[in-house]
Amino acid sequence: MKHLIEIVDTDESFLCDEAQSVLDGMFRLGRRGIPSGCRGGACGVCKVEVLDGEYQPLAMSRCHVNEDDLSEGRVLACRINPQSPITLRVIGKMKASFGRGCKTTPPELS
């Protein structure tokens, strides 16, 4: 099933399938709006705040998304799959920062 993804910063919107990440859905349609880096959850460049909607989180770096972030809907667009229409705001930075001791932990194991 596809869901509408709206980016409030740029007034962009696109349809994204539940089986793909929000970032992949955007790229497959040739759209822009969310910055992109590694596309695997390690760089933090695609960090967004989900303002409304449901999503399935996948494992993401705790260097960029901590427990407070998760509880406030701040996640990596490359590591969430939409489960309903989503409205989001971009908060990622345009540079990757790789820190020592960073780890990727599945959300359910945090």
Backbone as JSON Lines, residues from 0, in Angstrom:
{"i":0,"aa":"M","n":[0.84,-1.17,0.0],"ca":[0.0,0.0,0.0],"c":[0.89,1.24,0.0]}
{"i":1,"aa":"K","n":[0.5,2.26,-0.75],"ca":[1.26,3.51,-0.82],"c":[0.61,4.56,0.07]}
{"i":2,"aa":"H","n":[1.48,5.42,0.64],"ca":[1.0,6.49,1.52],"c":[1.61,7.8,1.08]}
{"i":3,"aa":"L","n":[0.87,8.88,1.28],"ca":[1.34,10.21,0.94],"c":[2.34,10.7,2.0]}
{"i":4,"aa":"I","n":[3.5,11.16,1.55],"ca":[4.53,11.73,2.42],"c":[4.6,13.22,2.09]}
{"i":5,"aa":"E","n":[4.43,14.06,3.1],"ca":[4.49,15.51,2.91],"c":[5.67,16.08,3.7]}
{"i":6,"aa":"I","n":[6.46,16.92,3.03],"ca":[7.61,17.58,3.66],"c":[7.23,19.05,3.84]}
{"i":7,"aa":"V","n":[7.02,19.47,5.1],"ca":[6.52,20.82,5.34],"c":[7.53,21.9,4.98]}
{"i":8,"aa":"D","n":[8.83,21.61,5.05],"ca":[9.86,22.6,4.75],"c":[9.82,23.07,3.31]}
{"i":9,"aa":"T","n":[9.5,22.16,2.4],"ca":[9.59,22.45,0.97],"c":[8.26,22.35,0.25]}
{"i":10,"aa":"D","n":[7.2,22.0,0.97],"ca":[5.88,21.78,0.37],"c":[5.92,20.67,-0.68]}
{"i":11,"aa":"E","n":[6.9,19.78,-0.58],"ca":[6.98,18.61,-1.47],"c":[6.07,17.52,-0.93]}
{"i":12,"aa":"S","n":[5.56,16.7,-1.81],"ca":[4.82,15.51,-1.39],"c":[5.02,14.43,-2.44]}
{"i":13,"aa":"F","n":[4.92,13.18,-1.99],"ca":[5.09,12.04,-2.9],"c":[4.46,10.82,-2.26]}
{"i":14,"aa":"L","n":[4.19,9.83,-3.07],"ca":[3.65,8.56,-2.58],"c":[4.8,7.6,-2.31]}
{"i":15,"aa":"C","n":[4.7,6.89,-1.19],"ca":[5.75,5.94,-0.81],"c":[5.1,4.63,-0.39]}
{"i":16,"aa":"D","n":[5.62,3.55,-0.91],"ca":[5.11,2.22,-0.58],"c":[5.58,1.8,0.8]}
{"i":17,"aa":"E","n":[4.75,1.04,1.51],"ca":[5.08,0.54,2.84],"c":[6.34,-0.33,2.85]}
{"i":18,"aa":"A","n":[6.67,-0.92,1.72],"ca":[7.8,-1.84,1.65],"c":[9.14,-1.13,1.45]}
{"i":19,"aa":"Q","n":[9.13,0.21,1.34],"ca":[10.38,0.93,1.15],"c":[10.49,2.07,2.16]}
{"i":20,"aa":"S","n":[11.72,2.5,2.37],"ca":[11.93,3.61,3.29],"c":[11.4,4.9,2.67]}
{"i":21,"aa":"V","n":[11.12,5.87,3.5],"ca":[10.66,7.17,3.03],"c":[11.71,7.79,2.1]}
{"i":22,"aa":"L","n":[12.98,7.67,2.45],"ca":[14.03,8.23,1.6],"c":[14.11,7.52,0.25]}
{"i":23,"aa":"D","n":[14.04,6.19,0.24],"ca":[14.06,5.45,-1.03],"c":[12.84,5.79,-1.88]}
{"i":24,"aa":"G","n":[11.69,5.93,-1.25],"ca":[10.48,6.29,-1.99],"c":[10.64,7.62,-2.69]}
{"i":25,"aa":"M","n":[11.25,8.58,-2.0],"ca":[11.48,9.9,-2.57],"c":[12.42,9.8,-3.78]}
{"i":26,"aa":"F","n":[13.53,9.06,-3.61],"ca":[14.51,8.93,-4.69],"c":[13.96,8.18,-5.88]}
{"i":27,"aa":"R","n":[13.17,7.15,-5.67],"ca":[12.62,6.37,-6.78],"c":[11.74,7.22,-7.69]}
{"i":28,"aa":"L","n":[11.14,8.26,-7.13],"ca":[10.3,9.15,-7.91],"c":[11.06,10.35,-8.46]}
{"i":29,"aa":"G","n":[12.36,10.41,-8.18],"ca":[13.17,11.52,-8.67],"c":[12.88,12.81,-7.94]}
{"i":30,"aa":"R","n":[12.4,12.73,-6.73],"ca":[12.07,13.92,-5.94],"c":[13.23,14.33,-5.06]}
{"i":31,"aa":"R","n":[13.13,15.54,-4.53],"ca":[14.1,16.07,-3.57],"c":[13.33,16.62,-2.39]}
{"i":32,"aa":"G","n":[14.04,16.96,-1.36],"ca":[13.39,17.54,-0.19],"c":[14.04,17.1,1.1]}
{"i":33,"aa":"I","n":[14.52,15.86,1.13],"ca":[15.21,15.33,2.3],"c":[16.67,15.12,1.91]}
{"i":34,"aa":"P","n":[17.61,15.7,2.66],"ca":[19.03,15.47,2.35],"c":[19.37,13.99,2.44]}
{"i":35,"aa":"S","n":[20.35,13.57,1.66],"ca":[20.73,12.16,1.64],"c":[22.23,12.01,1.81]}
{"i":36,"aa":"G","n":[22.61,10.98,2.55],"ca":[24.02,10.65,2.73],"c":[24.22,9.19,2.39]}
{"i":37,"aa":"C","n":[24.5,8.39,3.4],"ca":[24.84,6.98,3.19],"c":[23.64,6.12,2.8]}
{"i":38,"aa":"R","n":[22.45,6.54,3.14],"ca":[21.19,5.83,2.88],"c":[21.09,4.49,3.6]}
{"i":39,"aa":"G","n":[21.89,4.33,4.68],"ca":[21.87,3.08,5.44],"c":[21.73,3.26,6.93]}
{"i":40,"aa":"G","n":[21.46,4.48,7.4],"ca":[21.23,4.71,8.82],"c":[22.44,5.08,9.63]}
{"i":41,"aa":"A","n":[23.59,5.32,9.02],"ca":[24.81,5.57,9.79],"c":[25.25,7.03,9.83]}
{"i":42,"aa":"C","n":[24.86,7.84,8.85],"ca":[25.43,9.2,8.79],"c":[24.56,10.26,9.46]}
{"i":43,"aa":"G","n":[23.26,10.07,9.55],"ca":[22.39,11.04,10.21],"c":[21.96,12.21,9.35]}
{"i":44,"aa":"V","n":[22.38,12.26,8.1],"ca":[22.07,13.39,7.23],"c":[20.57,13.51,6.95]}
{"i":45,"aa":"C","n":[19.86,12.41,6.88],"ca":[18.44,12.42,6.52],"c":[17.51,12.46,7.73]}
{"i":46,"aa":"K","n":[17.97,13.02,8.83],"ca":[17.16,13.06,10.05],"c":[15.94,13.96,9.84]}
{"i":47,"aa":"V","n":[14.8,13.45,10.23],"ca":[13.53,14.16,10.1],"c":[12.76,14.06,11.41]}
{"i":48,"aa":"E","n":[11.8,14.94,11.56],"ca":[10.86,14.85,12.67],"c":[9.5,14.55,12.09]}
{"i":49,"aa":"V","n":[8.94,13.4,12.45],"ca":[7.62,13.03,11.97],"c":[6.59,13.79,12.81]}
{"i":50,"aa":"L","n":[5.86,14.67,12.15],"ca":[4.87,15.51,12.83],"c":[3.53,14.81,12.94]}
{"i":51,"aa":"D","n":[3.25,13.94,11.98],"ca":[1.99,13.21,11.98],"c":[2.16,11.95,11.15]}
{"i":52,"aa":"G","n":[1.56,10.85,11.59],"ca":[1.59,9.62,10.83],"c":[2.27,8.49,11.56]}
{"i":53,"aa":"E","n":[2.08,7.3,11.03],"ca":[2.63,6.08,11.62],"c":[3.7,5.51,10.69]}
{"i":54,"aa":"Y","n":[4.72,4.91,11.3],"ca":[5.8,4.32,10.53],"c":[6.39,3.13,11.28]}
{"i":55,"aa":"Q","n":[7.07,2.28,10.51],"ca":[7.79,1.14,11.07],"c":[9.26,1.51,11.11]}
{"i":56,"aa":"P","n":[9.85,1.65,12.32],"ca":[11.27,2.0,12.38],"c":[12.15,0.77,12.17]}
{"i":57,"aa":"L","n":[13.28,0.97,11.51],"ca":[14.29,-0.07,11.34],"c":[15.5,0.35,12.19]}
{"i":58,"aa":"A","n":[16.52,-0.49,12.26],"ca":[17.71,-0.17,13.05],"c":[18.36,1.1,12.52]}
{"i":59,"aa":"M","n":[18.77,1.98,13.45],"ca":[19.46,3.22,13.07],"c":[20.52,3.58,14.11]}
{"i":60,"aa":"S","n":[21.5,4.34,13.7],"ca":[22.62,4.69,14.56],"c":[22.18,5.47,15.78]}
{"i":61,"aa":"R","n":[22.62,5.04,16.96],"ca":[22.32,5.75,18.2],"c":[23.17,7.01,18.34]}
{"i":62,"aa":"C","n":[24.16,7.18,17.45],"ca":[24.93,8.43,17.44],"c":[24.06,9.57,16.9]}
{"i":63,"aa":"H","n":[23.05,9.25,16.12],"ca":[22.22,10.27,15.49],"c":[20.78,10.26,15.98]}
{"i":64,"aa":"V","n":[20.32,9.15,16.53],"ca":[18.95,9.04,17.02],"c":[18.99,8.34,18.37]}
{"i":65,"aa":"N","n":[18.77,9.11,19.44],"ca":[18.76,8.51,20.78],"c":[17.33,8.24,21.23]}
{"i":66,"aa":"E","n":[17.18,7.78,22.45],"ca":[15.85,7.44,22.96],"c":[14.9,8.64,22.97]}
{"i":67,"aa":"D","n":[15.42,9.81,23.36],"ca":[14.59,11.01,23.36],"c":[14.12,11.34,21.94]}
{"i":68,"aa":"D","n":[15.03,11.22,20.98],"ca":[14.67,11.46,19.58],"c":[13.54,10.53,19.16]}
{"i":69,"aa":"L","n":[13.71,9.24,19.43],"ca":[12.68,8.26,19.04],"c":[11.33,8.59,19.65]}
{"i":70,"aa":"S","n":[11.32,8.96,20.92],"ca":[10.04,9.24,21.58],"c":[9.39,10.51,21.04]}
{"i":71,"aa":"E","n":[10.19,11.4,20.46],"ca":[9.66,12.65,19.89],"c":[9.44,12.57,18.38]}
{"i":72,"aa":"G","n":[9.63,11.39,17.8],"ca":[9.41,11.23,16.36],"c":[10.55,11.7,15.49]}
{"i":73,"aa":"R","n":[11.73,11.9,16.08],"ca":[12.92,12.29,15.32],"c":[13.65,11.02,14.91]}
{"i":74,"aa":"V","n":[13.67,10.76,13.62],"ca":[14.2,9.5,13.08],"c":[14.95,9.77,11.78]}
{"i":75,"aa":"L","n":[15.55,8.74,11.23],"ca":[16.23,8.83,9.94],"c":[15.28,8.38,8.84]}
{"i":76,"aa":"A","n":[15.1,9.22,7.84],"ca":[14.16,8.92,6.75],"c":[14.54,7.64,6.01]}
{"i":77,"aa":"C","n":[15.82,7.31,6.01],"ca":[16.26,6.09,5.32],"c":[15.92,4.83,6.13]}
{"i":78,"aa":"R","n":[15.47,4.98,7.35],"ca":[15.24,3.83,8.22],"c":[13.81,3.76,8.75]}
{"i":79,"aa":"I","n":[12.86,4.4,8.07],"ca":[11.45,4.26,8.43],"c":[10.63,3.92,7.19]}
{"i":80,"aa":"N","n":[9.69,3.03,7.37],"ca":[8.75,2.65,6.32],"c":[7.38,3.16,6.72]}
{"i":81,"aa":"P","n":[6.69,3.88,5.84],"ca":[5.39,4.46,6.2],"c":[4.32,3.39,6.41]}
{"i":82,"aa":"Q","n":[3.48,3.61,7.4],"ca":[2.33,2.73,7.65],"c":[1.03,3.5,7.51]}
{"i":83,"aa":"S","n":[1.13,4.81,7.26],"ca":[-0.01,5.7,7.04],"c":[0.55,6.94,6.34]}
{"i":84,"aa":"P","n":[-0.3,7.9,5.96],"ca":[0.25,9.16,5.45],"c":[1.14,9.79,6.53]}
{"i":85,"aa":"I","n":[2.22,10.44,6.1],"ca":[3.19,11.03,7.03],"c":[3.44,12.49,6.66]}
{"i":86,"aa":"T","n":[3.46,13.33,7.67],"ca":[3.89,14.71,7.53],"c":[5.18,14.84,8.32]}
{"i":87,"aa":"L","n":[6.22,15.4,7.69],"ca":[7.51,15.48,8.38],"c":[8.2,16.81,8.13]}
{"i":88,"aa":"R","n":[9.18,17.08,8.98],"ca":[10.01,18.27,8.88],"c":[11.46,17.8,8.85]}
{"i":89,"aa":"V","n":[12.27,18.36,7.97],"ca":[13.68,17.99,7.85],"c":[14.48,18.67,8.95]}
{"i":90,"aa":"I","n":[15.29,17.88,9.68],"ca":[16.16,18.45,10.71],"c":[17.61,17.99,10.56]}
{"i":91,"aa":"G","n":[17.89,17.15,9.57],"ca":[19.24,16.64,9.34],"c":[20.17,17.72,8.83]}
{"i":92,"aa":"K","n":[21.44,17.46,8.99],"ca":[22.46,18.39,8.52],"c":[23.09,17.85,7.24]}
{"i":93,"aa":"M","n":[23.65,18.72,6.47],"ca":[24.22,18.32,5.19],"c":[25.65,17.8,5.31]}
{"i":94,"aa":"K","n":[26.04,17.33,6.47],"ca":[27.36,16.71,6.59],"c":[27.27,15.5,7.5]}
{"i":95,"aa":"A","n":[28.0,14.49,7.17],"ca":[28.02,13.28,7.99],"c":[28.98,13.49,9.13]}
{"i":96,"aa":"S","n":[28.65,12.92,10.29],"ca":[29.59,12.96,11.41],"c":[29.66,11.56,11.98]}
{"i":97,"aa":"F","n":[30.81,10.98,11.86],"ca":[31.0,9.63,12.36],"c":[31.78,9.72,13.66]}
{"i":98,"aa":"G","n":[31.15,9.29,14.76],"ca":[31.79,9.36,16.06],"c":[32.29,8.01,16.5]}
{"i":99,"aa":"R","n":[33.14,8.02,17.48],"ca":[33.65,6.77,18.04],"c":[32.56,6.17,18.93]}
{"i":100,"aa":"G","n":[32.51,4.88,18.92],"ca":[31.57,4.19,19.79],"c":[30.14,4.2,19.31]}
{"i":101,"aa":"C","n":[29.9,4.63,18.09],"ca":[28.54,4.63,17.55],"c":[28.12,3.2,17.27]}
{"i":102,"aa":"K","n":[26.85,2.93,17.51],"ca":[26.35,1.61,17.22],"c":[24.97,1.7,16.63]}
{"i":103,"aa":"T","n":[24.59,0.68,15.93],"ca":[23.25,0.6,15.37],"c":[22.5,-0.45,16.18]}
{"i":104,"aa":"T","n":[21.37,-0.02,16.73],"ca":[20.58,-0.9,17.57],"c":[19.16,-0.93,17.06]}
{"i":105,"aa":"P","n":[18.58,-2.11,16.86],"ca":[17.18,-2.16,16.45],"c":[16.32,-1.48,17.51]}
{"i":106,"aa":"P","n":[15.3,-0.7,17.12],"ca":[14.48,0.04,18.06],"c":[13.88,-0.84,19.16]}
{"i":107,"aa":"E","n":[13.51,-2.05,18.83],"ca":[12.88,-2.9,19.83],"c":[13.86,-3.43,20.87]}
{"i":108,"aa":"L","n":[15.17,-3.31,20.63],"ca":[16.17,-3.77,21.57],"c":[16.77,-2.65,22.4]}
{"i":109,"aa":"S","n":[16.38,-1.41,22.14],"ca":[16.95,-0.26,22.85],"c":[16.44,-0.17,24.26]}
